[in-house]
């Protein structure tokens, strides 16, 4: 049974129960460390918002589903100012029913839908097989919006399943602000806190005035 995930990173898929704890840990560490290096390796990118995404790959998410025992994990970061999507893909290529023929990003589509190819990962940018590390883009504004809405999916095609053997919906994780001046973040937080306190005081004063006039607002 497959649980379709909507606006949530907590994805439960029956086929993922085959994953062993040690293998998951090694895949996550390798993939995440690679993406972090890609996201932070260039000084010119320090002042920007970087969005993080993840995806779990298996046959249960294909439309229609496949009986493949292969699975994988993907970590991605999007540099919003230039529209570059960096990825690190690790999957069990030895468990594919066929042999990999191509890997693509597709969009826009919900988990139970299919969509056209928007970017080719393999064999153009990265070689066939696992792991894959690289980047695609630039994304258009519409594609960035679709990505943020969870309407991208990664699809690994094989000789046994030309339309896709394993697939995973790309899910937003978080936004990180990289800045040259760490103090600017501290100051902005202080300002936010002070503004929040001022607003609270104003609200308290308004409530006191309303109460004194016999006016009550139901919450």
C-alpha positions, 0 to 999 in steps of 0.5 A, a space after each residue: 500500500 502506498 501513502 501519497 504525500 501532500 506537502 509533507 516530507 514524512 513519506 511512507 512507502 511499503 517498499 522502503 521497508 527493505 532498506 537496512 539502517 546501515 545502508 540508509 545512513 551511508 547513502 544519506 551521509 554520502 549524498 548530503 555531504 556532496 550536495 553541501 559541497 556543491 552548494 557552498 563551494 563558490 564564494 560568489 554564492 554566499 549571499 543567496 537563498 538556497 532551497 533544499 529538496 529530497 526524494 525517495 525512489 522506488 517502483 511504487 511511485 511509478 505510474 503505473 507501479 512497477 515490481 522493481 526491487 530497486 530503490 534510491 535517495 536523492 538530495 538537491 539544492 536550488 540556487 534561486 538567484 541563478 536557477 541552478 538545481 544541484 543533485 546527488 543521486 544514489 540508487 541500487 542499480 544492481 537491483 534494477 530489473 533492466 539496465 538504466 537507459 536514462 534519468 530525467 527530471 519531469 514536471 509538472 505532475 502530482 504523485 499519481 500523474 506523469 509529465 514531460 521531461 524538463 531536464 536530462 540527468 543521464 546520460 547527458 550530464 551524469 553517466 549512467 549508473 550510480 551514484 550521480 552528481 551534477 546540476 541542471 538548469 537554469 530553471 524558469 520562474 515557472 519551473 522554480 514555482 513548480 519545484 517548490 510546490 512538489 510538482 517535480 519528480 525524478 525518473 530512472 528509465 530502464 530497458 525493462 521499463 522504458 517509461 520508468 522503473 523507479 521514480 520519486 517525487 521531489 519534496 521541499 525540505 528547507 531554505 537556508 540563507 548564506 551571508 558574508 556577514 553573520 552579524 547581519 542575521 543576529 541584528 535582524 533577529 534582534 530587530 524582529 524580536 524587538 518589533 514583535 515585543 512592540 506589536 505585543 505591547 500595542 495589542 495589549 494596549 488595544 485590548 485594554 482600551 476595548 475592554 474599558 469601552 465594553 467591547 470584547 472580541 471573540 477569538 
